[in-house]
Structures are given as C-alpha cells and as structure tokens.
C-alpha cells in the first residue's frame, strides 16, 4: 500500500513568519498536535511545529526559532512501511509528504492505524508492542505536579489511579495545554561592588531584571480533566482488533490490562505500527 492511499491531503499548516500564539490557536481549532511549516505564499516545506515544541520553548515567540528544521519526509509513491520505519527510527508521530520540495500531504501514525492496519491480517498480540513503563498518578494530584510527572517520563500521556490503585482515566498533553497559559515572571538580581577596606568608598549596584515565560496551570486536579470513558484492550488482543478499536473510538492510545484485569501498560498508535515493519 502506498502513502498516497492513506495520507491526509487536506492539511492544516502554518506559514513563516509566524508566532507561537497563532500555532497554538490553529492546533486547538483543528484538534491536531502538529503542523507542517511552509514559506509564506508557497507550499515549500521549511519545518514542522508540534505541541511539544511549544511546551519546551515557552520563552520563544517566533515560529522560526521553535520549529524543527531537520525534516523527515516521504513521497506519495513510497510504501506505508517506509513511513512507519521513519517514524519508529526517529521517534516521531507524523511525516510530511513532499513532492518536488512542496508539501502535498501528511501521514501520521494514526493514519497508518486507521486506514491500513485495521484492514490487514495482523494476528500478533499487542503485548509484543506495548509500552510497559507508563507514568501514573493519583487522581487528586494537582495538574502542575501531574504535568511534571509526565515530562519526567518524556511521554505525552499520563494514567490516573484512585486511592485503591485502580485505573480511572487518561490524560494527554493536549489536555494539559488546554488547562494552561503562558505567563511571564520577572525576577530582580542585585550585585554590589565596593572597594575593600575603604569606608569612604561608594558601593555600586547593578540590577539585572530577568523575564522568563512558563506554563501556568489551572487549580484543577487530575480527576477534573481526565477522560474516564476509556477504550481498553488486553495483552492478548490481536493487532488488527486493537487497530480497529482505535479507529472506532478515535483515540491514539489505550491502556492495556492482563487477563486478570490488572493494568500492565499502554499501547499507542506509534507502538502498533511496529507490527508492519
């Protein structure tokens, strides 16, 4: 199967020059986690910007300073396995489709799952591909603390547990961003310089004002924001069935339980595509 058979041709993209606020607005409006970046007035691809880029660079306003320039791309006639390999090897979830240096489409891990994997005879159990080291937190945890837990694991998802240790919901990077805003804080640093031993000398003072941006979260707890209507699979669920469930529920990741109902990990679209390599 070729890339052109599954790629999204109606692409949400952003132009440079541009700024972070516009990028965030487009992502929220179109419910996407990343945008190809093109040169203004053209379809020439010059970069890609993701939610993670915005989170990791709160002090930068200009799109050109935030976006990723080292591009990984595919062509319309490439095989879908080529896209899957590039996503896995580079730990990314989307690859722009380029023809003659111009952006013509976009293919994501979810596209591979929703338009290809669920139709294929993939009988391997998902336990072969699941992520077992998954961040969890108590459902009463403040959002700012939960966000740091998620970042520590370098993931874009967090599972919530009740006081009995049972799974109660799932929280994604998008959920965190929807409950946050970028705020500026100014700190003042004073340094004094004088002549040692001279009581008549004047002290000189240098004042340094430092302004830093950071994400500020609402006062809500994890339980106030998580998705509680969970799509769940077991370790023995075949890849084909798992892919179809992701497609039907329109999700990119699902908790995985064992035959006894205990949480053992997470399966993401970006994990599931390993089944066709």
VEXDREN-2710 file (C-alpha; in Angstrom, 1 decimal):
% VEXDREN-2710
k/r/px/py/pz
1/UNK/0.0/0.0/0.0
2/UNK/1.3/3.4/-1.0
3/UNK/1.5/6.6/1.1
4/UNK/-0.9/8.4/-1.3
5/UNK/-3.6/5.9/-0.5
6/UNK/-3.7/6.9/3.2
7/UNK/-2.2/10.4/3.5
8/UNK/-4.3/13.4/4.5
9/UNK/-4.5/15.8/1.6
10/UNK/-6.4/18.5/3.5
11/UNK/-3.5/19.6/5.5
12/UNK/-3.6/22.1/8.4
13/UNK/-0.3/24.0/8.1
14/UNK/1.2/27.3/9.2
15/UNK/3.4/29.8/7.4
16/UNK/6.5/31.6/8.4
17/UNK/6.9/34.3/9.5
18/UNK/4.5/33.4/12.3
19/UNK/4.3/33.2/16.1
20/UNK/3.5/30.6/18.8
21/UNK/0.1/32.1/19.6
22/UNK/-1.1/31.5/16.1
23/UNK/0.3/28.0/16.1
24/UNK/-1.4/27.2/19.4
25/UNK/-4.7/28.6/18.1
26/UNK/-4.5/26.5/14.9
27/UNK/-3.8/23.4/16.8
28/UNK/-6.7/23.9/19.2
29/UNK/-9.1/24.9/16.5
30/UNK/-8.3/21.9/14.3
31/UNK/-7.6/19.5/17.1
32/UNK/-4.2/18.5/15.9
33/UNK/-0.9/18.1/17.7
34/UNK/1.5/19.2/15.0
35/UNK/1.6/21.5/11.9
36/UNK/3.9/21.5/8.9
37/UNK/5.5/24.9/8.3
38/UNK/5.7/26.4/4.8
39/UNK/7.3/29.5/3.5
40/UNK/4.8/32.3/3.2
41/UNK/2.9/32.4/-0.1
42/UNK/4.2/29.0/-1.2
43/UNK/3.9/25.3/-0.4
44/UNK/7.7/24.9/0.2
45/UNK/8.2/22.9/3.4
46/UNK/10.7/24.5/5.8
47/UNK/9.8/22.9/9.1
48/UNK/7.4/21.3/11.4
49/UNK/6.0/22.5/14.8
50/UNK/4.4/20.3/17.5
51/UNK/2.7/20.9/20.8
52/UNK/5.8/19.6/22.5
53/UNK/7.9/22.2/20.8
54/UNK/5.6/24.9/22.2
55/UNK/5.8/23.4/25.7
56/UNK/9.6/23.1/25.7
57/UNK/10.2/26.6/24.4
58/UNK/7.9/29.0/26.3
59/UNK/10.3/31.9/26.0
60/UNK/10.3/31.9/22.2
61/UNK/7.6/33.7/20.3
62/UNK/8.8/33.4/16.7
63/UNK/7.9/30.2/14.9
64/UNK/11.2/30.1/13.0
65/UNK/13.0/29.7/16.4
66/UNK/10.7/27.0/17.7
67/UNK/10.1/24.7/14.7
68/UNK/12.1/21.6/13.8
69/UNK/14.1/22.2/10.7
70/UNK/15.7/18.7/10.4
71/UNK/12.9/17.3/8.4
72/UNK/12.0/13.6/7.8
73/UNK/9.7/13.3/4.8
74/UNK/8.2/10.7/2.4
75/UNK/7.0/10.8/-1.1
76/UNK/3.4/9.9/-2.3
77/UNK/4.6/6.7/-4.1
78/UNK/6.5/5.4/-1.1
79/UNK/5.2/2.3/0.7
80/UNK/3.5/2.8/4.0
81/UNK/6.2/0.7/5.7
82/UNK/8.7/3.4/4.7
83/UNK/6.7/5.9/6.7
84/UNK/6.4/3.5/9.6
85/UNK/10.2/2.9/9.7
86/UNK/11.0/6.6/9.6
87/UNK/8.5/7.3/12.5
88/UNK/10.0/4.5/14.6
89/UNK/13.6/5.3/13.9
90/UNK/13.2/9.0/14.6
91/UNK/10.6/8.7/17.4
92/UNK/8.0/10.9/15.7
93/UNK/4.3/10.5/15.0
94/UNK/3.9/12.4/11.7
95/UNK/5.8/12.7/8.5
96/UNK/5.1/15.3/5.8
97/UNK/4.6/14.1/2.3
98/UNK/6.6/16.0/-0.2
99/UNK/6.8/16.1/-4.0
100/UNK/9.2/18.4/-5.8
101/UNK/10.0/20.1/-2.5
102/UNK/6.4/21.1/-2.0
103/UNK/4.1/19.9/0.7
104/UNK/1.3/17.7/-0.7
105/UNK/0.1/15.7/2.3
106/UNK/0.8/14.4/5.8
107/UNK/0.8/10.9/7.2
108/UNK/0.6/10.2/10.9
109/UNK/0.8/7.0/13.0
110/UNK/-2.9/7.3/13.4
111/UNK/-3.4/7.4/9.6
112/UNK/-1.5/4.1/9.4
113/UNK/-3.6/2.5/12.1
114/UNK/-7.0/3.9/11.0
115/UNK/-6.6/3.4/7.2
116/UNK/-4.3/0.4/6.9
117/UNK/-3.5/-1.7/9.9
118/UNK/-7.1/-2.5/10.8
119/UNK/-7.6/-4.0/7.4
120/UNK/-4.5/-6.1/7.5
121/UNK/-4.3/-9.7/8.8
122/UNK/-2.2/-8.8/11.8
123/UNK/-2.7/-11.5/14.4
124/UNK/0.2/-10.8/16.8
125/UNK/-1.0/-10.0/20.3
126/UNK/-0.5/-6.4/21.4
127/UNK/1.7/-7.5/24.3
128/UNK/4.5/-7.7/21.8
129/UNK/4.4/-3.9/21.2
130/UNK/3.1/-2.3/24.4
131/UNK/4.8/0.3/26.5
132/UNK/5.2/-1.1/30.0
133/UNK/6.9/1.8/31.8
134/UNK/4.0/4.2/31.9
135/UNK/3.6/7.2/34.2
136/UNK/0.7/7.0/36.6
137/UNK/-0.5/9.4/39.3
138/UNK/-3.2/9.7/41.9
139/UNK/-6.4/11.3/40.6
140/UNK/-6.3/14.0/43.2
141/UNK/-2.8/15.2/42.1
142/UNK/-2.7/18.9/41.1
143/UNK/-2.3/19.4/37.3
144/UNK/1.1/21.2/37.6
145/UNK/2.5/18.2/39.5
146/UNK/1.0/15.7/37.1
147/UNK/2.5/17.6/34.2
148/UNK/6.0/17.3/35.7
149/UNK/5.5/13.6/36.2
150/UNK/4.5/13.1/32.6
151/UNK/7.6/15.2/31.4
152/UNK/9.9/13.1/33.6
153/UNK/8.9/10.1/31.6
154/UNK/9.3/12.0/28.3
155/UNK/5.9/10.9/27.2
156/UNK/2.7/12.7/26.1
157/UNK/0.2/10.7/28.2
158/UNK/-0.5/10.0/31.9
159/UNK/-2.8/7.5/33.5
160/UNK/-4.8/8.3/36.7
161/UNK/-5.4/5.9/39.6
162/UNK/-7.8/6.1/42.5
163/UNK/-6.8/5.5/46.2
164/UNK/-7.2/1.8/45.6
165/UNK/-4.7/1.9/42.8
166/UNK/-7.3/1.2/40.1
167/UNK/-7.2/2.9/36.7
168/UNK/-9.7/5.8/36.5
169/UNK/-8.7/7.8/33.4
170/UNK/-6.2/9.0/30.9
171/UNK/-4.7/12.5/30.4
172/UNK/-2.8/13.7/27.3
173/UNK/-0.5/16.5/26.5
174/UNK/-3.4/18.3/24.8
175/UNK/-5.5/18.1/28.0
176/UNK/-2.7/19.8/29.9
177/UNK/-2.3/22.6/27.3
178/UNK/-6.0/23.3/27.3
179/UNK/-5.8/23.9/31.0
180/UNK/-2.7/26.2/30.9
181/UNK/-1.4/29.5/29.7
182/UNK/2.0/31.0/29.1
183/UNK/2.7/33.7/31.7
184/UNK/5.8/35.9/32.3
185/UNK/7.5/36.4/35.6
186/UNK/10.2/39.0/36.4
187/UNK/13.0/38.4/38.9
188/UNK/15.4/41.0/40.2
189/UNK/19.1/40.2/40.8
190/UNK/21.2/42.8/42.7
191/UNK/25.0/42.8/42.8
192/UNK/27.1/45.3/44.8
193/UNK/30.7/46.3/44.1
194/UNK/32.8/48.3/46.6
195/UNK/36.5/49.0/47.5
196/UNK/37.5/46.6/50.3
197/UNK/38.9/48.4/53.3
198/UNK/37.8/51.9/52.2
199/UNK/35.0/53.1/54.4
200/UNK/34.5/56.2/52.3
201/UNK/34.1/54.3/49.0
202/UNK/30.7/54.2/47.3
203/UNK/29.1/50.9/46.7
204/UNK/27.9/50.5/43.1
205/UNK/24.9/48.4/42.4
206/UNK/24.0/46.5/39.3
207/UNK/20.4/45.5/38.9
208/UNK/19.5/42.7/36.5
209/UNK/15.9/42.1/35.5
210/UNK/15.2/38.7/34.2
211/UNK/11.9/37.9/32.5
212/UNK/11.0/34.2/31.9
213/UNK/7.9/32.6/30.5
214/UNK/6.5/29.4/31.8
215/UNK/3.3/27.4/31.7
216/UNK/0.8/28.1/34.4
217/UNK/-1.9/25.6/35.1
218/UNK/-5.4/26.0/36.5
219/UNK/-6.1/24.9/40.1
220/UNK/-7.8/21.8/38.9
221/UNK/-6.9/18.2/39.9
222/UNK/-6.2/15.4/37.5
223/UNK/-9.7/13.9/38.1
224/UNK/-11.3/17.1/36.9
225/UNK/-9.7/16.8/33.5
226/UNK/-9.1/13.1/32.6
227/UNK/-11.0/11.2/30.1
228/UNK/-12.9/8.5/32.1
229/UNK/-14.7/6.7/29.2
230/UNK/-11.7/4.5/28.4
231/UNK/-11.1/2.2/25.5
232/UNK/-9.1/-0.7/26.9
233/UNK/-7.5/-3.8/25.4
234/UNK/-5.9/-6.9/26.9
235/UNK/-2.4/-8.2/26.3
236/UNK/-3.8/-10.9/24.1
237/UNK/-5.8/-8.6/21.8
238/UNK/-4.6/-9.1/18.2
239/UNK/-3.1/-6.1/16.5
240/UNK/-5.8/-6.0/13.8
241/UNK/-8.6/-5.8/16.5
242/UNK/-6.7/-3.2/18.5
243/UNK/-6.2/-1.0/15.4
244/UNK/-9.9/-1.3/14.7
245/UNK/-10.8/-0.3/18.2
246/UNK/-8.5/2.8/18.0
247/UNK/-10.2/3.7/14.7
248/UNK/-13.7/3.3/16.1
249/UNK/-13.0/5.2/19.3
250/UNK/-10.9/7.8/17.6
251/UNK/-8.0/7.6/20.1
252/UNK/-4.2/7.4/19.7
253/UNK/-3.5/5.3/22.8
254/UNK/-5.3/2.8/25.1
255/UNK/-4.5/1.2/28.4
256/UNK/-3.6/-2.5/28.4
257/UNK/-4.7/-4.9/31.0
258/UNK/-3.8/-8.5/31.7
259/UNK/-6.3/-11.4/31.8
260/UNK/-6.9/-10.7/35.5
261/UNK/-7.8/-7.1/34.7
262/UNK/-4.7/-5.5/36.1
263/UNK/-3.0/-2.6/34.3
264/UNK/0.2/-3.6/32.6
265/UNK/0.9/-0.9/30.1
266/UNK/-0.2/1.3/27.3
267/UNK/-0.5/0.8/23.5
268/UNK/-0.1/3.8/21.3
269/UNK/-0.6/4.2/17.5
270/UNK/3.2/4.8/17.3
271/UNK/3.8/1.4/19.0
272/UNK/1.3/-0.5/16.9
273/UNK/2.9/0.5/13.6
274/UNK/5.9/-1.6/14.6
275/UNK/3.8/-4.6/13.6
276/UNK/4.2/-3.9/9.9
277/UNK/8.0/-3.5/9.9
END
